[in-house]
Structure formats: C-alpha cells, structure tokens
Amino acid sequence: ESTVNTSDMSWRSWDTYSLEHRSALGGVAHFHQLNGSAYKVWVPKKRRSRVCVVSMYSQDLLQPGAWGRYAMEMNLNWAFSHGYKFTIFQERLANPQQSYGWSLPRSVLFMLEQGPHECEWVFSMDGDAVVNNVTASVEPLIKQFFSGSATQMLMTCHWHIGLNGDCHNCRCTRARKVKHCSEKKTLFEYGRNSHCAPNMGVYIVKNTPKAWDLMRW
C-alpha cells in the first residue's frame, strides 16, 4: 500500500506523484501476458455492438450463493441481451505497491488493448454494481456525450455520500458549473465535495491512444 499522505497534497502535486507511480508498474503489464485462469469471457453468438463490458470479482465472490455470483449473472444476461461482449477478471492486476482498487483501470486497459475492432467502447462496472433497467443500453450515452466531441471517458460526477454526508437527492452537476472545485484545495477537501468527486463505480471509455494513457497505472 502507498504510504503517501494524500490529504496534504494539492491536485498539482498529485499529478507529479501519479506520474512517478506509473513509472514503477509491476505485475502483469499487458493482456496477452495473463494466463487463462485470470479472466473469463462470454461472447454472444450475434454481436450487435463493439461495446465490451468488464468487471472484477474475487474468487470468493463467485462461489455458489455469494452475492457476487448473482450480480455477475444479472449483468451478464443484460450484456448478452444487447449483444455486448462480457469479461470478468478474477485475479489482482494492480502494481503490488498499489491498493487492489487499481486493478480496475488496468482491467479496462486490457480490454482496450484488444483493439477498437473488438472493443471500441469499454463499459466498466464495479463488482457490486447491477443494471436495474435491463432495457437500457450504452449506445444512447455514447451518442449523447461522445458524438462530435473529444470526450475520452464518461462517468458520474457525484459520490453516493452526497455533499458532506447530505445526499441532496443524489444531486449531480458539472463541476465547472459550481465554484467548489479548485486545484488549490487538497485531495481531502476535494473528496468531501460531491460536485468535484467522480464516481468510478461505472464508467465508459472510448478506445483511443489518450484513453490508453489514462488507464495505464
């Protein structure tokens, strides 16, 4: 685990720290280096889209009766109903010096490495995220937020804890529209403000070189 006290760091110093951290990557660096037990892939017989859905579950969460198994099966059925490729990773992918959570962006990177012909869009979901509206698809979000823009990644802009513990009806707005977000603030202050904190539980990434760099931790 990192021993850096991020509560005293500004976003500018965090950028410097993150670049240094990226240069010290360890473990498996690329998808082709993984052994077959590290992941499972389901591909529908008729792929109607180049959207790839990816998630992570530890082995214990996939045991019969475990909540992770139910969540995975529900999301798999949803993905198949829309013609999406569905992949789960079952082993730690992050640098040994990083927390387990950094395995998530690396799982997205591994999907991007398969190329835009296979995964033009990567839809990342936390293991405890479940699709409630199974009729909903990813394509309308792509059309609304990516078409005609330089957008590389789409995520929600609020935390589940709301603003300083007050849910505010899960209020979400663009950070630049409210004067709460500043590079002068420390990470701790930033994290307490739901307008500035992205929720990385579910997000979409476009398969571009810039997106690869964003995911390369």
C-alpha positions as CSV (number, residue, x, y, z in Angstrom):
1,E,0.0,0.0,0.0
2,S,1.1,3.6,-0.6
3,T,2.4,5.4,2.4
4,V,2.0,8.9,0.9
5,N,-0.3,11.2,2.9
6,T,-2.6,12.4,0.1
7,S,-4.6,14.5,2.4
8,D,-1.9,17.2,2.3
9,M,-1.5,17.1,-1.5
10,S,-2.9,19.5,-4.0
11,W,-4.1,18.3,-7.3
12,R,-0.9,19.7,-9.0
13,S,1.4,17.7,-6.7
14,W,-0.9,14.7,-7.1
15,D,-0.2,14.8,-10.9
16,T,3.5,14.6,-10.2
17,Y,3.1,11.8,-7.8
18,S,0.9,9.8,-10.1
19,L,3.4,10.1,-13.0
20,E,6.1,8.8,-10.7
21,H,3.8,5.9,-9.6
22,R,3.1,5.0,-13.2
23,S,6.8,4.6,-13.9
24,A,7.1,1.9,-11.2
25,L,4.5,-0.5,-12.6
26,G,4.7,-4.2,-11.5
27,G,2.9,-7.4,-12.1
28,V,1.3,-8.2,-15.4
29,A,1.5,-5.2,-17.7
30,H,-0.5,-6.4,-20.8
31,F,-3.5,-8.6,-21.5
32,H,-1.6,-11.1,-23.6
33,Q,0.6,-11.9,-20.6
34,L,-2.3,-13.2,-18.5
35,N,-2.9,-16.9,-18.0
36,G,-6.4,-18.2,-18.8
37,S,-7.4,-18.6,-15.1
38,A,-7.2,-14.8,-14.6
39,Y,-10.3,-14.0,-16.6
40,K,-13.4,-15.3,-18.2
41,V,-15.0,-14.1,-21.4
42,W,-18.5,-14.5,-22.8
43,V,-19.3,-13.5,-26.4
44,P,-22.8,-13.5,-27.7
45,K,-23.4,-15.5,-30.9
46,K,-24.5,-12.4,-32.6
47,R,-22.6,-9.3,-31.6
48,R,-24.6,-6.3,-32.5
49,S,-22.2,-3.8,-30.9
50,R,-18.5,-3.3,-30.3
51,V,-19.2,-2.4,-26.6
52,C,-17.2,-4.6,-24.2
53,V,-18.4,-4.8,-20.6
54,V,-15.8,-5.6,-17.9
55,S,-15.9,-6.2,-14.2
56,M,-13.8,-7.7,-11.4
57,Y,-14.7,-10.4,-8.8
58,S,-12.5,-12.2,-6.4
59,Q,-12.9,-16.0,-6.4
60,D,-14.8,-16.0,-3.1
61,L,-17.5,-13.6,-4.5
62,L,-18.2,-16.1,-7.4
63,Q,-18.9,-19.1,-5.2
64,P,-22.4,-20.5,-5.2
65,G,-24.7,-18.4,-3.0
66,A,-22.3,-15.5,-2.9
67,W,-23.8,-12.1,-3.8
68,G,-21.1,-11.5,-6.4
69,R,-22.3,-14.5,-8.4
70,Y,-25.8,-13.2,-8.6
71,A,-24.6,-9.7,-9.6
72,M,-22.3,-11.1,-12.3
73,E,-25.0,-13.3,-13.8
74,M,-27.5,-10.4,-13.9
75,N,-25.0,-8.2,-15.6
76,L,-24.0,-11.0,-18.0
77,N,-27.6,-11.5,-19.0
78,W,-28.1,-7.8,-19.6
79,A,-24.9,-7.6,-21.7
80,F,-25.9,-10.5,-23.8
81,S,-29.4,-9.1,-24.4
82,H,-27.8,-6.1,-26.0
83,G,-25.1,-8.1,-27.9
84,Y,-22.2,-6.9,-25.7
85,K,-19.0,-8.9,-25.0
86,F,-18.7,-9.6,-21.3
87,T,-15.4,-10.1,-19.4
88,I,-14.6,-10.6,-15.7
89,F,-11.1,-10.6,-14.2
90,Q,-10.6,-12.8,-11.1
91,E,-7.0,-12.0,-10.1
92,R,-5.2,-8.9,-8.8
93,L,-3.9,-6.9,-11.7
94,A,-2.5,-3.8,-9.9
95,N,1.0,-3.0,-9.0
96,P,1.8,-4.8,-5.7
97,Q,2.6,-1.4,-4.2
98,Q,-0.9,-0.1,-5.1
99,S,-4.2,-0.9,-3.5
100,Y,-6.4,-3.6,-5.0
101,G,-8.7,-1.0,-6.4
102,W,-6.1,0.0,-9.0
103,S,-6.8,-3.4,-10.7
104,L,-10.0,-1.8,-12.1
105,P,-8.4,0.7,-14.5
106,R,-5.9,-2.0,-15.6
107,S,-8.7,-4.3,-16.4
108,V,-10.1,-1.6,-18.7
109,L,-6.7,-1.1,-20.3
110,F,-6.5,-4.9,-21.0
111,M,-9.9,-4.6,-22.8
112,L,-8.7,-1.5,-24.8
113,E,-5.6,-3.5,-25.8
114,Q,-7.8,-5.8,-27.8
115,G,-8.3,-3.0,-30.3
116,P,-11.3,-0.9,-31.4
117,H,-12.4,-3.6,-33.9
118,E,-13.1,-5.8,-30.8
119,C,-13.8,-3.2,-28.1
120,E,-14.5,0.2,-29.5
121,W,-16.1,1.2,-26.2
122,V,-15.4,-0.3,-22.7
123,F,-18.1,-0.2,-20.1
124,S,-16.5,-0.7,-16.7
125,M,-18.6,-1.9,-13.7
126,D,-17.7,-2.4,-10.1
127,G,-18.4,-5.9,-8.8
128,D,-21.2,-4.6,-6.6
129,A,-22.9,-2.6,-9.5
130,V,-26.0,-4.2,-11.0
131,V,-28.1,-3.0,-14.0
132,N,-31.6,-2.3,-12.8
133,N,-33.2,-1.3,-16.1
134,V,-32.3,-4.2,-18.4
135,T,-33.9,-2.4,-21.4
136,A,-31.3,0.4,-21.1
137,S,-28.3,0.3,-23.4
138,V,-24.9,2.0,-23.6
139,E,-25.4,3.4,-27.1
140,P,-27.7,6.4,-26.2
141,L,-25.0,7.6,-23.7
142,I,-22.3,7.3,-26.4
143,K,-24.4,9.3,-28.9
144,Q,-25.2,12.0,-26.3
145,F,-21.8,12.5,-24.7
146,F,-19.2,11.3,-27.2
147,S,-20.5,12.2,-30.7
148,G,-18.8,15.2,-32.2
149,S,-16.6,15.8,-29.1
150,A,-13.1,15.0,-27.8
151,T,-14.5,13.1,-24.8
152,Q,-12.5,10.1,-23.8
153,M,-14.3,9.0,-20.7
154,L,-17.8,9.4,-19.2
155,M,-18.6,9.0,-15.5
156,T,-21.0,10.3,-13.0
157,C,-19.8,13.4,-11.1
158,H,-21.2,12.7,-7.6
159,W,-20.5,10.3,-4.7
160,H,-23.1,8.1,-3.1
161,I,-22.5,10.0,0.2
162,G,-23.6,13.3,-1.4
163,L,-22.3,16.6,-0.2
164,N,-20.7,16.4,3.2
165,G,-23.0,13.5,4.1
166,D,-26.1,15.2,2.8
167,C,-27.4,13.2,-0.1
168,H,-29.1,16.2,-1.8
169,N,-31.3,13.7,-3.8
170,C,-28.1,12.4,-5.3
171,R,-27.5,15.8,-6.9
172,C,-25.2,15.7,-9.8
173,T,-23.9,18.6,-11.9
174,R,-20.9,19.5,-13.9
175,A,-18.0,20.6,-11.6
176,R,-17.2,23.7,-13.6
177,K,-20.8,25.0,-13.1
178,V,-20.3,25.2,-9.4
179,K,-17.5,27.2,-7.8
180,H,-16.4,24.4,-5.4
181,C,-13.6,22.8,-7.3
182,S,-10.1,24.2,-7.3
183,E,-6.6,23.0,-7.7
184,K,-5.8,24.9,-4.6
185,K,-7.8,22.5,-2.5
186,T,-6.2,19.4,-1.0
187,L,-7.4,16.0,-2.0
188,F,-9.2,15.6,1.4
189,E,-11.2,18.8,0.8
190,Y,-11.9,17.7,-2.8
191,G,-13.1,14.3,-1.6
192,R,-15.6,15.9,0.8
193,N,-17.3,17.8,-2.1
194,S,-19.6,15.6,-4.2
195,H,-19.6,18.2,-7.0
196,C,-15.9,17.6,-7.6
197,A,-15.6,13.8,-6.9
198,P,-16.2,11.4,-9.8
199,N,-17.8,8.1,-9.0
200,M,-15.7,5.4,-10.7
201,G,-18.2,2.6,-10.0
202,V,-19.5,2.7,-13.5
203,Y,-17.9,4.5,-16.5
204,I,-17.4,4.3,-20.3
205,V,-14.1,4.7,-22.1
206,K,-13.6,5.2,-25.8
207,N,-10.8,3.2,-27.3
208,T,-8.2,5.9,-28.2
209,P,-4.5,6.3,-27.5
210,K,-5.3,9.0,-25.0
211,A,-7.7,6.7,-23.2
212,W,-5.0,4.0,-23.0
213,D,-2.8,6.6,-21.3
214,L,-5.5,7.4,-18.8
215,M,-5.9,3.8,-17.8
216,R,-2.2,2.9,-17.8
217,W,-1.5,2.7,-14.0
